[in-house]
């Protein structure tokens, strides 16, 4: 399964800043729950099980990205 590892976000720093700022008022547990919800929402947007499995495999073993 091919995963696009090229930069695909116009403003990655802006995204990261928005994500971090959205969690500033949260404790760790709340932030972890928000991240879990975000992952599930984004998985639904991707919608392809093979792509999601490949991404999970890569995230669990970054050497697979090489």
mmCIF file of the N, C-alpha and C atoms, coordinates in Angstrom:
data_MODEL
# 
_entry.id   MODEL 
# 
loop_
_atom_site.group_PDB 
_atom_site.id 
_atom_site.type_symbol 
_atom_site.label_atom_id 
_atom_site.label_alt_id 
_atom_site.label_comp_id 
_atom_site.label_asym_id 
_atom_site.label_entity_id 
_atom_site.label_seq_id 
_atom_site.pdbx_PDB_ins_code 
_atom_site.Cartn_x 
_atom_site.Cartn_y 
_atom_site.Cartn_z 
_atom_site.occupancy 
_atom_site.B_iso_or_equiv 
_atom_site.pdbx_formal_charge 
_atom_site.auth_seq_id 
_atom_site.auth_comp_id 
_atom_site.auth_asym_id 
_atom_site.auth_atom_id 
_atom_site.pdbx_PDB_model_num 
ATOM 1   N N  . UNK A 1 1  ? 0.854   -1.180 0.000  1.00 0.00 ? 1  UNK A N  1 
ATOM 2   C CA . UNK A 1 1  ? 0.000   0.000  0.000  1.00 0.00 ? 1  UNK A CA 1 
ATOM 3   C C  . UNK A 1 1  ? 0.892   1.234  0.000  1.00 0.00 ? 1  UNK A C  1 
ATOM 4   N N  . UNK A 1 2  ? 0.642   2.140  -0.900 1.00 0.00 ? 2  UNK A N  1 
ATOM 5   C CA . UNK A 1 2  ? 1.381   3.392  -0.998 1.00 0.00 ? 2  UNK A CA 1 
ATOM 6   C C  . UNK A 1 2  ? 0.754   4.434  -0.076 1.00 0.00 ? 2  UNK A C  1 
ATOM 7   N N  . UNK A 1 3  ? 1.590   5.060  0.732  1.00 0.00 ? 3  UNK A N  1 
ATOM 8   C CA . UNK A 1 3  ? 1.153   6.196  1.539  1.00 0.00 ? 3  UNK A CA 1 
ATOM 9   C C  . UNK A 1 3  ? 1.925   7.426  1.079  1.00 0.00 ? 3  UNK A C  1 
ATOM 10  N N  . UNK A 1 4  ? 1.223   8.508  0.908  1.00 0.00 ? 4  UNK A N  1 
ATOM 11  C CA . UNK A 1 4  ? 1.863   9.756  0.506  1.00 0.00 ? 4  UNK A CA 1 
ATOM 12  C C  . UNK A 1 4  ? 2.609   10.328 1.705  1.00 0.00 ? 4  UNK A C  1 
ATOM 13  N N  . UNK A 1 5  ? 3.930   10.299 1.639  1.00 0.00 ? 5  UNK A N  1 
ATOM 14  C CA . UNK A 1 5  ? 4.752   10.836 2.724  1.00 0.00 ? 5  UNK A CA 1 
ATOM 15  C C  . UNK A 1 5  ? 5.319   12.205 2.369  1.00 0.00 ? 5  UNK A C  1 
ATOM 16  N N  . UNK A 1 6  ? 4.949   12.707 1.199  1.00 0.00 ? 6  UNK A N  1 
ATOM 17  C CA . UNK A 1 6  ? 5.370   14.052 0.813  1.00 0.00 ? 6  UNK A CA 1 
ATOM 18  C C  . UNK A 1 6  ? 4.502   15.079 1.517  1.00 0.00 ? 6  UNK A C  1 
ATOM 19  N N  . UNK A 1 7  ? 5.071   16.238 1.729  1.00 0.00 ? 7  UNK A N  1 
ATOM 20  C CA . UNK A 1 7  ? 4.309   17.319 2.364  1.00 0.00 ? 7  UNK A CA 1 
ATOM 21  C C  . UNK A 1 7  ? 3.038   17.564 1.569  1.00 0.00 ? 7  UNK A C  1 
ATOM 22  N N  . UNK A 1 8  ? 1.920   17.456 2.232  1.00 0.00 ? 8  UNK A N  1 
ATOM 23  C CA . UNK A 1 8  ? 0.623   17.573 1.569  1.00 0.00 ? 8  UNK A CA 1 
ATOM 24  C C  . UNK A 1 8  ? -0.266  18.598 2.258  1.00 0.00 ? 8  UNK A C  1 
ATOM 25  N N  . UNK A 1 9  ? 0.312   19.345 3.155  1.00 0.00 ? 9  UNK A N  1 
ATOM 26  C CA . UNK A 1 9  ? -0.417  20.331 3.939  1.00 0.00 ? 9  UNK A CA 1 
ATOM 27  C C  . UNK A 1 9  ? 0.190   21.690 3.636  1.00 0.00 ? 9  UNK A C  1 
ATOM 28  N N  . UNK A 1 10 ? -0.629  22.624 3.194  1.00 0.00 ? 10 UNK A N  1 
ATOM 29  C CA . UNK A 1 10 ? -0.117  23.933 2.791  1.00 0.00 ? 10 UNK A CA 1 
ATOM 30  C C  . UNK A 1 10 ? 0.573   24.664 3.935  1.00 0.00 ? 10 UNK A C  1 
ATOM 31  N N  . UNK A 1 11 ? 0.064   24.507 5.149  1.00 0.00 ? 11 UNK A N  1 
ATOM 32  C CA . UNK A 1 11 ? 0.612   25.234 6.299  1.00 0.00 ? 11 UNK A CA 1 
ATOM 33  C C  . UNK A 1 11 ? 0.735   24.300 7.498  1.00 0.00 ? 11 UNK A C  1 
ATOM 34  N N  . UNK A 1 12 ? 1.731   23.399 7.489  1.00 0.00 ? 12 UNK A N  1 
ATOM 35  C CA . UNK A 1 12 ? 1.855   22.452 8.594  1.00 0.00 ? 12 UNK A CA 1 
ATOM 36  C C  . UNK A 1 12 ? 2.100   23.128 9.938  1.00 0.00 ? 12 UNK A C  1 
ATOM 37  N N  . UNK A 1 13 ? 2.856   24.209 9.948  1.00 0.00 ? 13 UNK A N  1 
ATOM 38  C CA . UNK A 1 13 ? 3.098   24.919 11.208 1.00 0.00 ? 13 UNK A CA 1 
ATOM 39  C C  . UNK A 1 13 ? 1.810   25.531 11.742 1.00 0.00 ? 13 UNK A C  1 
ATOM 40  N N  . UNK A 1 14 ? 1.017   26.085 10.853 1.00 0.00 ? 14 UNK A N  1 
ATOM 41  C CA . UNK A 1 14 ? -0.268  26.655 11.260 1.00 0.00 ? 14 UNK A CA 1 
ATOM 42  C C  . UNK A 1 14 ? -1.207  25.594 11.799 1.00 0.00 ? 14 UNK A C  1 
ATOM 43  N N  . UNK A 1 15 ? -1.203  24.414 11.160 1.00 0.00 ? 15 UNK A N  1 
ATOM 44  C CA . UNK A 1 15 ? -2.025  23.317 11.656 1.00 0.00 ? 15 UNK A CA 1 
ATOM 45  C C  . UNK A 1 15 ? -1.583  22.907 13.054 1.00 0.00 ? 15 UNK A C  1 
ATOM 46  N N  . UNK A 1 16 ? -0.275  22.728 13.228 1.00 0.00 ? 16 UNK A N  1 
ATOM 47  C CA . UNK A 1 16 ? 0.239   22.298 14.528 1.00 0.00 ? 16 UNK A CA 1 
ATOM 48  C C  . UNK A 1 16 ? -0.089  23.331 15.603 1.00 0.00 ? 16 UNK A C  1 
ATOM 49  N N  . UNK A 1 17 ? 0.078   24.603 15.271 1.00 0.00 ? 17 UNK A N  1 
ATOM 50  C CA . UNK A 1 17 ? -0.245  25.665 16.225 1.00 0.00 ? 17 UNK A CA 1 
ATOM 51  C C  . UNK A 1 17 ? -1.725  25.617 16.605 1.00 0.00 ? 17 UNK A C  1 
ATOM 52  N N  . UNK A 1 18 ? -2.599  25.423 15.629 1.00 0.00 ? 18 UNK A N  1 
ATOM 53  C CA . UNK A 1 18 ? -4.036  25.341 15.900 1.00 0.00 ? 18 UNK A CA 1 
ATOM 54  C C  . UNK A 1 18 ? -4.362  24.154 16.794 1.00 0.00 ? 18 UNK A C  1 
ATOM 55  N N  . UNK A 1 19 ? -3.723  23.001 16.499 1.00 0.00 ? 19 UNK A N  1 
ATOM 56  C CA . UNK A 1 19 ? -3.945  21.803 17.306 1.00 0.00 ? 19 UNK A CA 1 
ATOM 57  C C  . UNK A 1 19 ? -3.487  22.016 18.741 1.00 0.00 ? 19 UNK A C  1 
ATOM 58  N N  . UNK A 1 20 ? -2.288  22.538 18.915 1.00 0.00 ? 20 UNK A N  1 
ATOM 59  C CA . UNK A 1 20 ? -1.751  22.778 20.260 1.00 0.00 ? 20 UNK A CA 1 
ATOM 60  C C  . UNK A 1 20 ? -2.618  23.785 21.011 1.00 0.00 ? 20 UNK A C  1 
ATOM 61  N N  . UNK A 1 21 ? -2.988  24.855 20.341 1.00 0.00 ? 21 UNK A N  1 
ATOM 62  C CA . UNK A 1 21 ? -3.819  25.875 20.999 1.00 0.00 ? 21 UNK A CA 1 
ATOM 63  C C  . UNK A 1 21 ? -5.190  25.335 21.394 1.00 0.00 ? 21 UNK A C  1 
ATOM 64  N N  . UNK A 1 22 ? -5.703  24.386 20.619 1.00 0.00 ? 22 UNK A N  1 
ATOM 65  C CA . UNK A 1 22 ? -7.023  23.824 20.940 1.00 0.00 ? 22 UNK A CA 1 
ATOM 66  C C  . UNK A 1 22 ? -6.979  22.994 22.214 1.00 0.00 ? 22 UNK A C  1 
ATOM 67  N N  . UNK A 1 23 ? -5.776  22.597 22.644 1.00 0.00 ? 23 UNK A N  1 
ATOM 68  C CA . UNK A 1 23 ? -5.640  21.744 23.822 1.00 0.00 ? 23 UNK A CA 1 
ATOM 69  C C  . UNK A 1 23 ? -5.018  22.458 25.023 1.00 0.00 ? 23 UNK A C  1 
ATOM 70  N N  . UNK A 1 24 ? -4.716  23.718 24.898 1.00 0.00 ? 24 UNK A N  1 
ATOM 71  C CA . UNK A 1 24 ? -4.041  24.450 25.978 1.00 0.00 ? 24 UNK A CA 1 
ATOM 72  C C  . UNK A 1 24 ? -4.824  24.440 27.289 1.00 0.00 ? 24 UNK A C  1 
ATOM 73  N N  . UNK A 1 25 ? -6.126  24.483 27.197 1.00 0.00 ? 25 UNK A N  1 
ATOM 74  C CA . UNK A 1 25 ? -6.970  24.529 28.395 1.00 0.00 ? 25 UNK A CA 1 
ATOM 75  C C  . UNK A 1 25 ? -7.283  23.137 28.948 1.00 0.00 ? 25 UNK A C  1 
ATOM 76  N N  . UNK A 1 26 ? -6.789  22.089 28.278 1.00 0.00 ? 26 UNK A N  1 
ATOM 77  C CA . UNK A 1 26 ? -7.125  20.713 28.660 1.00 0.00 ? 26 UNK A CA 1 
ATOM 78  C C  . UNK A 1 26 ? -6.023  20.098 29.507 1.00 0.00 ? 26 UNK A C  1 
ATOM 79  N N  . UNK A 1 27 ? -6.425  19.170 30.367 1.00 0.00 ? 27 UNK A N  1 
ATOM 80  C CA . UNK A 1 27 ? -5.420  18.356 31.042 1.00 0.00 ? 27 UNK A CA 1 
ATOM 81  C C  . UNK A 1 27 ? -5.025  17.224 30.088 1.00 0.00 ? 27 UNK A C  1 
ATOM 82  N N  . UNK A 1 28 ? -4.064  16.396 30.481 1.00 0.00 ? 28 UNK A N  1 
ATOM 83  C CA . UNK A 1 28 ? -3.571  15.335 29.588 1.00 0.00 ? 28 UNK A CA 1 
ATOM 84  C C  . UNK A 1 28 ? -4.662  14.360 29.177 1.00 0.00 ? 28 UNK A C  1 
ATOM 85  N N  . UNK A 1 29 ? -5.507  13.980 30.115 1.00 0.00 ? 29 UNK A N  1 
ATOM 86  C CA . UNK A 1 29 ? -6.575  13.022 29.791 1.00 0.00 ? 29 UNK A CA 1 
ATOM 87  C C  . UNK A 1 29 ? -7.548  13.607 28.768 1.00 0.00 ? 29 UNK A C  1 
ATOM 88  N N  . UNK A 1 30 ? -7.926  14.860 28.955 1.00 0.00 ? 30 UNK A N  1 
ATOM 89  C CA . UNK A 1 30 ? -8.834  15.510 28.005 1.00 0.00 ? 30 UNK A CA 1 
ATOM 90  C C  . UNK A 1 30 ? -8.185  15.628 26.622 1.00 0.00 ? 30 UNK A C  1 
ATOM 91  N N  . UNK A 1 31 ? -6.906  15.997 26.601 1.00 0.00 ? 31 UNK A N  1 
ATOM 92  C CA . UNK A 1 31 ? -6.195  16.123 25.326 1.00 0.00 ? 31 UNK A CA 1 
ATOM 93  C C  . UNK A 1 31 ? -6.080  14.762 24.633 1.00 0.00 ? 31 UNK A C  1 
ATOM 94  N N  . UNK A 1 32 ? -5.814  13.711 25.397 1.00 0.00 ? 32 UNK A N  1 
ATOM 95  C CA . UNK A 1 32 ? -5.741  12.371 24.810 1.00 0.00 ? 32 UNK A CA 1 
ATOM 96  C C  . UNK A 1 32 ? -7.083  11.946 24.234 1.00 0.00 ? 32 UNK A C  1 
ATOM 97  N N  . UNK A 1 33 ? -8.152  12.272 24.918 1.00 0.00 ? 33 UNK A N  1 
ATOM 98  C CA . UNK A 1 33 ? -9.493  11.938 24.411 1.00 0.00 ? 33 UNK A CA 1 
ATOM 99  C C  . UNK A 1 33 ? -9.799  12.721 23.136 1.00 0.00 ? 33 UNK A C  1 
ATOM 100 N N  . UNK A 1 34 ? -9.427  13.992 23.128 1.00 0.00 ? 34 UNK A N  1 
ATOM 101 C CA . UNK A 1 34 ? -9.632  14.793 21.927 1.00 0.00 ? 34 UNK A CA 1 
ATOM 102 C C  . UNK A 1 34 ? -8.838  14.214 20.762 1.00 0.00 ? 34 UNK A C  1 
ATOM 103 N N  . UNK A 1 35 ? -7.579  13.831 21.016 1.00 0.00 ? 35 UNK A N  1 
ATOM 104 C CA . UNK A 1 35 ? -6.757  13.245 19.955 1.00 0.00 ? 35 UNK A CA 1 
ATOM 105 C C  . UNK A 1 35 ? -7.371  11.953 19.431 1.00 0.00 ? 35 UNK A C  1 
ATOM 106 N N  . UNK A 1 36 ? -7.915  11.134 20.316 1.00 0.00 ? 36 UNK A N  1 
ATOM 107 C CA . UNK A 1 36 ? -8.573  9.895  19.887 1.00 0.00 ? 36 UNK A CA 1 
ATOM 108 C C  . UNK A 1 36 ? -9.782  10.208 19.013 1.00 0.00 ? 36 UNK A C  1 
ATOM 109 N N  . UNK A 1 37 ? -10.570 11.188 19.405 1.00 0.00 ? 37 UNK A N  1 
ATOM 110 C CA . UNK A 1 37 ? -11.731 11.578 18.583 1.00 0.00 ? 37 UNK A CA 1 
ATOM 111 C C  . UNK A 1 37 ? -11.276 12.103 17.229 1.00 0.00 ? 37 UNK A C  1 
ATOM 112 N N  . UNK A 1 38 ? -10.220 12.910 17.230 1.00 0.00 ? 38 UNK A N  1 
ATOM 113 C CA . UNK A 1 38 ? -9.699  13.461 15.981 1.00 0.00 ? 38 UNK A CA 1 
ATOM 114 C C  . UNK A 1 38 ? -9.223  12.350 15.049 1.00 0.00 ? 38 UNK A C  1 
ATOM 115 N N  . UNK A 1 39 ? -8.517  11.366 15.584 1.00 0.00 ? 39 UNK A N  1 
ATOM 116 C CA . UNK A 1 39 ? -8.055  10.232 14.779 1.00 0.00 ? 39 UNK A CA 1 
ATOM 117 C C  . UNK A 1 39 ? -9.248  9.519  14.149 1.00 0.00 ? 39 UNK A C  1 
ATOM 118 N N  . UNK A 1 40 ? -10.286 9.268  14.924 1.00 0.00 ? 40 UNK A N  1 
ATOM 119 C CA . UNK A 1 40 ? -11.460 8.568  14.389 1.00 0.00 ? 40 UNK A CA 1 
ATOM 120 C C  . UNK A 1 40 ? -12.174 9.393  13.325 1.00 0.00 ? 40 UNK A C  1 
ATOM 121 N N  . UNK A 1 41 ? -12.262 10.694 13.531 1.00 0.00 ? 41 UNK A N  1 
ATOM 122 C CA . UNK A 1 41 ? -12.881 11.572 12.526 1.00 0.00 ? 41 UNK A CA 1 
ATOM 123 C C  . UNK A 1 41 ? -12.076 11.542 11.232 1.00 0.00 ? 41 UNK A C  1 
ATOM 124 N N  . UNK A 1 42 ? -10.756 11.639 11.347 1.00 0.00 ? 42 UNK A N  1 
ATOM 125 C CA . UNK A 1 42 ? -9.905  11.626 10.154 1.00 0.00 ? 42 UNK A CA 1 
ATOM 126 C C  . UNK A 1 42 ? -9.920  10.260 9.470  1.00 0.00 ? 42 UNK A C  1 
ATOM 127 N N  . UNK A 1 43 ? -9.982  9.181  10.253 1.00 0.00 ? 43 UNK A N  1 
ATOM 128 C CA . UNK A 1 43 ? -10.103 7.841  9.668  1.00 0.00 ? 43 UNK A CA 1 
ATOM 129 C C  . UNK A 1 43 ? -11.374 7.729  8.845  1.00 0.00 ? 43 UNK A C  1 
ATOM 130 N N  . UNK A 1 44 ? -12.439 8.283  9.349  1.00 0.00 ? 44 UNK A N  1 
ATOM 131 C CA . UNK A 1 44 ? -13.697 8.269  8.607  1.00 0.00 ? 44 UNK A CA 1 
ATOM 132 C C  . UNK A 1 44 ? -13.561 9.041  7.301  1.00 0.00 ? 44 UNK A C  1 
ATOM 133 N N  . UNK A 1 45 ? -12.806 10.122 7.308  1.00 0.00 ? 45 UNK A N  1 
ATOM 134 C CA . UNK A 1 45 ? -12.585 10.898 6.090  1.00 0.00 ? 45 UNK A CA 1 
ATOM 135 C C  . UNK A 1 45 ? -11.762 10.108 5.076  1.00 0.00 ? 45 UNK A C  1 
ATOM 136 N N  . UNK A 1 46 ? -10.748 9.383  5.542  1.00 0.00 ? 46 UNK A N  1 
ATOM 137 C CA . UNK A 1 46 ? -9.926  8.561  4.645  1.00 0.00 ? 46 UNK A CA 1 
ATOM 138 C C  . UNK A 1 46 ? -10.792 7.450  4.059  1.00 0.00 ? 46 UNK A C  1 
ATOM 139 N N  . UNK A 1 47 ? -11.455 6.722  4.937  1.00 0.00 ? 47 UNK A N  1 
ATOM 140 C CA . UNK A 1 47 ? -12.460 5.759  4.520  1.00 0.00 ? 47 UNK A CA 1 
ATOM 141 C C  . UNK A 1 47 ? -11.977 4.474  3.876  1.00 0.00 ? 47 UNK A C  1 
ATOM 142 N N  . UNK A 1 48 ? -10.680 4.266  3.729  1.00 0.00 ? 48 UNK A N  1 
ATOM 143 C CA . UNK A 1 48 ? -10.172 3.064  3.077  1.00 0.00 ? 48 UNK A CA 1 
ATOM 144 C C  . UNK A 1 48 ? -9.380  2.238  4.076  1.00 0.00 ? 48 UNK A C  1 
ATOM 145 N N  . UNK A 1 49 ? -9.845  1.028  4.344  1.00 0.00 ? 49 UNK A N  1 
ATOM 146 C CA . UNK A 1 49 ? -9.239  0.191  5.376  1.00 0.00 ? 49 UNK A CA 1 
ATOM 147 C C  . UNK A 1 49 ? -7.784  -0.137 5.072  1.00 0.00 ? 49 UNK A C  1 
ATOM 148 N N  . UNK A 1 50 ? -7.436  -0.415 3.820  1.00 0.00 ? 50 UNK A N  1 
ATOM 149 C CA . UNK A 1 50 ? -6.050  -0.733 3.486  1.00 0.00 ? 50 UNK A CA 1 
ATOM 150 C C  . UNK A 1 50 ? -5.129  0.447  3.765  1.00 0.00 ? 50 UNK A C  1 
ATOM 151 N N  . UNK A 1 51 ? -5.571  1.635  3.433  1.00 0.00 ? 51 UNK A N  1 
ATOM 152 C CA . UNK A 1 51 ? -4.791  2.842  3.701  1.00 0.00 ? 51 UNK A CA 1 
ATOM 153 C C  . UNK A 1 51 ? -4.632  3.051  5.198  1.00 0.00 ? 51 UNK A C  1 
ATOM 154 N N  . UNK A 1 52 ? -5.695  2.871  5.940  1.00 0.00 ? 52 UNK A N  1 
ATOM 155 C CA . UNK A 1 52 ? -5.637  3.052  7.391  1.00 0.00 ? 52 UNK A CA 1 
ATOM 156 C C  . UNK A 1 52 ? -4.719  2.024  8.039  1.00 0.00 ? 52 UNK A C  1 
ATOM 157 N N  . UNK A 1 53 ? -4.794  0.766  7.584  1.00 0.00 ? 53 UNK A N  1 
ATOM 158 C CA . UNK A 1 53 ? -3.907  -0.261 8.134  1.00 0.00 ? 53 UNK A CA 1 
ATOM 159 C C  . UNK A 1 53 ? -2.447  0.051  7.834  1.00 0.00 ? 53 UNK A C  1 
ATOM 160 N N  . UNK A 1 54 ? -2.166  0.510  6.627  1.00 0.00 ? 54 UNK A N  1 
ATOM 161 C CA . UNK A 1 54 ? -0.791  0.871  6.272  1.00 0.00 ? 54 UNK A CA 1 
ATOM 162 C C  . UNK A 1 54 ? -0.295  2.030  7.129  1.00 0.00 ? 54 UNK A C  1 
ATOM 163 N N  . UNK A 1 55 ? -1.144  2.995  7.388  1.00 0.00 ? 55 UNK A N  1 
ATOM 164 C CA . UNK A 1 55 ? -0.761  4.126  8.233  1.00 0.00 ? 55 UNK A CA 1 
ATOM 165 C C  . UNK A 1 55 ? -0.520  3.677  9.671  1.00 0.00 ? 55 UNK A C  1 
ATOM 166 N N  . UNK A 1 56 ? -1.359  2.791  10.182 1.00 0.00 ? 56 UNK A N  1 
ATOM 167 C CA . UNK A 1 56 ? -1.176  2.269  11.537 1.00 0.00 ? 56 UNK A CA 1 
ATOM 168 C C  . UNK A 1 56 ? 0.135   1.494  11.627 1.00 0.00 ? 56 UNK A C  1 
ATOM 169 N N  . UNK A 1 57 ? 0.394   0.648  10.638 1.00 0.00 ? 57 UNK A N  1 
ATOM 170 C CA . UNK A 1 57 ? 1.641   -0.112 10.633 1.00 0.00 ? 57 UNK A CA 1 
ATOM 171 C C  . UNK A 1 57 ? 2.851   0.807  10.610 1.00 0.00 ? 57 UNK A C  1 
ATOM 172 N N  . UNK A 1 58 ? 2.786   1.843  9.790  1.00 0.00 ? 58 UNK A N  1 
ATOM 173 C CA . UNK A 1 58 ? 3.903   2.779  9.692  1.00 0.00 ? 58 UNK A CA 1 
ATOM 174 C C  . UNK A 1 58 ? 4.095   3.572  10.973 1.00 0.00 ? 58 UNK A C  1 
ATOM 175 N N  . UNK A 1 59 ? 3.002   3.995  11.583 1.00 0.00 ? 59 UNK A N  1 
ATOM 176 C CA . UNK A 1 59 ? 3.095   4.753  12.833 1.00 0.00 ? 59 UNK A CA 1 
ATOM 177 C C  . UNK A 1 59 ? 3.634   3.889  13.969 1.00 0.00 ? 59 UNK A C  1 
ATOM 178 N N  . UNK A 1 60 ? 3.302   2.597  13.938 1.00 0.00 ? 60 UNK A N  1 
ATOM 179 C CA . UNK A 1 60 ? 3.766   1.725  15.006 1.00 0.00 ? 60 UNK A CA 1 
ATOM 180 C C  . UNK A 1 60 ? 5.213   1.309  14.821 1.00 0.00 ? 60 UNK A C  1 
ATOM 181 N N  . UNK A 1 61 ? 5.718   1.380  13.578 1.00 0.00 ? 61 UNK A N  1 
ATOM 182 C CA . UNK A 1 61 ? 7.109   1.044  13.281 1.00 0.00 ? 61 UNK A CA 1 
ATOM 183 C C  . UNK A 1 61 ? 7.631   2.015  12.235 1.00 0.00 ? 61 UNK A C  1 
ATOM 184 N N  . UNK A 1 62 ? 8.169   3.170  12.657 1.00 0.00 ? 62 UNK A N  1 
ATOM 185 C CA . UNK A 1 62 ? 8.600   4.204  11.720 1.00 0.00 ? 62 UNK A CA 1 
ATOM 186 C C  . UNK A 1 62 ? 9.639   3.727  10.704 1.00 0.00 ? 62 UNK A C  1 
ATOM 187 N N  . UNK A 1 63 ? 10.342  2.632  10.971 1.00 0.00 ? 63 UNK A N  1 
ATOM 188 C CA . UNK A 1 63 ? 11.328  2.109  10.018 1.00 0.00 ? 63 UNK A CA 1 
ATOM 189 C C  . UNK A 1 63 ? 10.643  1.681  8.716  1.00 0.00 ? 63 UNK A C  1 
ATOM 190 N N  . UNK A 1 64 ? 9.348   1.400  8.798  1.00 0.00 ? 64 UNK A N  1 
ATOM 191 C CA . UNK A 1 64 ? 8.606   1.024  7.597  1.00 0.00 ? 64 UNK A CA 1 
ATOM 192 C C  . UNK A 1 64 ? 8.489   2.179  6.610  1.00 0.00 ? 64 UNK A C  1 
ATOM 193 N N  . UNK A 1 65 ? 8.697   3.395  7.080  1.00 0.00 ? 65 UNK A N  1 
ATOM 194 C CA . UNK A 1 65 ? 8.615   4.566  6.224  1.00 0.00 ? 65 UNK A CA 1 
ATOM 195 C C  . UNK A 1 65 ? 9.851   4.703  5.343  1.00 0.00 ? 65 UNK A C  1 
ATOM 196 N N  . UNK A 1 66 ? 10.886  3.978  5.679  1.00 0.00 ? 66 UNK A N  1 
ATOM 197 C CA . UNK A 1 66 ? 12.143  4.100  4.932  1.00 0.00 ? 66 UNK A CA 1 
ATOM 198 C C  . UNK A 1 66 ? 12.139  3.252  3.684  1.00 0.00 ? 66 UNK A C  1 
# 
